[in-house]
Amino acid sequence: QVQLVESGGGLVQPGGSLRLSCAASGIFFRIYTLAWYRQAPGKQRELVASITSGGGTHYADTVKARFTVSRENANNTVFLQMNSLKPEDTAVYYCNAKAVVVSGDHWGRGTQVTVSS
């Protein structure tokens, strides 16, 4: 079965950094577009960053120049490096894997990121 497992969340002070990881299994990883979403309390889930099978990236305006998404196809893992964290980055972060050609759309369970002093 398909599994996406996020890790790396936690509590960090404003200005700090965290690196999230998402390990995938049960899918042909290299054909998927991988994305990170987040959902803060009382708000809708929003796209943070994505990376295509060819390595093209996209970022939400709120995280540009602070976050970096990357992937390691050999290890079926996608990363989100988050720098200069702000309190408004506090949310549950979810990993998503999507491949239209195989009708694949899979989610992880999320990892909590809290930015607070």
C-alpha positions as CSV (number, residue, x, y, z in Angstrom):
1,Q,0.0,0.0,0.0
2,V,1.0,3.6,-0.5
3,Q,2.5,5.4,2.5
4,L,3.9,8.9,2.9
5,V,5.5,9.6,6.2
6,E,6.5,13.1,7.3
7,S,9.2,13.8,9.9
8,G,11.3,16.7,11.1
9,G,8.6,19.0,12.6
10,G,8.9,20.5,16.1
11,L,9.1,23.7,18.1
12,V,11.6,26.4,16.9
13,Q,12.2,30.0,17.8
14,P,11.5,32.8,15.2
15,G,14.4,33.1,12.8
16,G,15.3,29.4,13.2
17,S,15.3,26.6,10.7
18,L,13.8,23.1,10.3
19,R,14.1,20.5,7.7
20,L,11.1,18.4,6.9
21,S,11.3,15.0,5.2
22,C,8.7,12.8,3.6
23,A,9.5,9.2,2.8
24,A,7.3,7.5,0.3
25,S,6.6,3.8,-0.3
26,G,4.3,1.9,-2.6
27,I,4.6,4.3,-5.6
28,F,6.8,4.8,-8.6
29,F,8.2,7.8,-6.9
30,R,10.2,9.4,-9.8
31,I,7.0,10.1,-11.9
32,Y,5.2,12.0,-9.2
33,T,5.0,15.7,-8.5
34,L,5.7,16.1,-4.8
35,A,4.3,19.0,-2.8
36,W,4.2,20.4,0.7
37,Y,1.0,21.9,2.1
38,R,0.2,23.4,5.4
39,Q,-2.9,24.0,7.5
40,A,-3.0,26.4,10.4
41,P,-5.8,26.3,13.0
42,G,-9.0,27.8,11.6
43,K,-7.5,28.2,8.1
44,Q,-7.7,26.3,4.8
45,R,-4.9,24.0,3.7
46,E,-2.6,25.9,1.4
47,L,0.2,24.9,-1.0
48,V,3.6,25.8,0.3
49,A,6.0,24.3,-2.3
50,S,6.1,21.7,-5.0
51,I,8.7,19.9,-7.2
52,T,7.9,18.1,-10.4
53,S,9.3,14.9,-11.7
54,G,11.7,17.0,-13.8
55,G,12.9,19.1,-10.9
56,G,10.9,22.2,-11.5
57,T,9.9,24.0,-8.4
58,H,7.1,26.3,-7.3
59,Y,6.7,28.3,-4.1
60,A,4.0,30.2,-2.4
61,D,4.8,33.9,-2.2
62,T,4.8,33.8,1.6
63,V,7.8,31.4,1.7
64,K,9.8,32.4,-1.4
65,A,13.5,32.9,-0.6
66,R,13.1,31.2,2.8
67,F,12.0,27.7,2.0
68,T,13.6,25.2,-0.4
69,V,12.0,22.0,-1.7
70,S,14.1,19.1,-3.0
71,R,13.8,15.4,-3.8
72,E,16.0,12.3,-3.8
73,N,14.5,9.8,-6.2
74,A,17.0,7.1,-5.1
75,N,15.6,7.3,-1.6
76,N,12.0,8.1,-2.4
77,T,12.2,11.2,-0.2
78,V,11.2,14.8,-0.6
79,F,12.5,17.5,1.7
80,L,11.5,21.0,2.7
81,Q,14.2,23.2,4.1
82,M,12.7,26.0,6.1
83,N,14.8,29.0,7.1
84,S,14.0,32.3,8.8
85,L,10.9,30.8,10.3
86,K,8.1,33.1,11.4
87,P,5.3,32.6,13.9
88,E,2.9,32.7,10.9
89,D,4.6,29.5,9.6
90,T,3.1,27.6,12.5
91,A,0.9,24.8,11.0
92,V,0.6,21.1,10.4
93,Y,2.7,20.4,7.3
94,Y,1.5,17.7,4.9
95,C,3.3,15.8,2.1
96,N,1.4,15.2,-1.1
97,A,2.3,13.0,-4.1
98,K,0.4,13.4,-7.3
99,A,0.7,11.7,-10.8
100,V,-2.1,12.3,-13.2
101,V,-0.9,9.6,-15.6
102,V,-1.6,6.9,-13.0
103,S,-4.4,8.7,-11.2
104,G,-2.3,8.9,-8.1
105,D,-3.0,11.4,-5.4
106,H,-1.7,10.5,-1.9
107,W,-1.3,12.3,1.4
108,G,0.8,11.9,4.5
109,R,-0.6,12.4,8.0
110,G,1.3,15.6,8.7
111,T,3.9,16.9,11.0
112,Q,3.4,19.8,13.4
113,V,5.7,22.9,13.0
114,T,5.4,25.5,15.8
115,V,7.4,28.8,15.6
116,S,7.3,30.5,19.0
117,S,9.6,32.2,21.4
